[in-house]
Amino acid sequence: LERRDVIVAVGGGAVTDVAGFAAATFRRGLPWISCPTTLVGQVDAGIGGKTGIDVAAKNDVGAFHPSLVVLSDPTLLNTLSQREWAAGFTEALKSGLLAGDPLWGLIRKWPSTRGEDQALATLIRRSAALKNRVVAADPKEAGERAILNLGHTIGHGIEHAAAGRYLHGEAIAIGLVAALTLSVEHAGLDPAVTDEVTGVLSRQGLPTVAEDVSVEAVIGAMRSDKKRSAGRTKFVLLEAPGRAVWGVDLDDAVVAAAVAAACHN
């Protein structure tokens, strides 16, 4: 490869993460194109320029290296298993909570199926637009971009502690419920939103609590979170759909109780 060559990443979030990281580092940076083929990739992972690999923790080695363009074809999703599709839907749900209406209005009424083709295209387009807007305003996560981690602080801890038993989106589904429960207590979120999200997740067959996952292991994994600041794990909470707050420092006992509630042992 020469420095004027272009890397093309065709695949799911893991493929675009690794290919983007390779593009960022090989010969001090090559241009690349992202072609996500999974729902999680088309609504989130394949967009925004965050690239990386897991070494000691989730995405702890990586670079900010935006692709030249993102090419998403919703018809590719027809080959996904239902489990993979549902796991990707979690990230679209997160986007709906962050964006508010009209995306939240679309998500909250989503059926137990994959939906109509036009509705799916709208879901992908609006989710991608939300992420593009946030990333454009804060490309290196110095501020507002942190809202994209809604549900990911505890979710990543569960994903790591479960050692592969949960797909990324399944772990984030559990983390979302935990984050919204904390939001009710510490950000004034209407409890009806948490109930509604739990219902949407359940309709897609997604977990809302982790089975047989050690609370201590989850908390230990959270201590390696790359977003920790001054030795503290910061949270993203939701005041209402379309209104998120970030950098929230919660008492250790509150966090431990939230993790315990998310893990059914």
ABEGO torsion letter per residue (X at the ends): XBAABBBBBBEBAAAAAAAAAAAAABGGEBBBBBBBABAAAAAAAABGGBBEBBBABBGABBBBBBBABBBBBAAAAAABBAAAAAAAAAAAAAAAAAAEOAAAAAAAABBABAEBAAAAAAAAAAAAAAAAAAAAABAAGABAAAAAABGAAAAAAAAAAAGGABBAAAAAAAAAAAAAAAAAAAAGBBAAAAAAAAAAAAAAGBBABBBGBBAAAAAAAAAABAABBGGBBBBBBBABBGBBBBGBBBBAAAAAAAAAAABBX
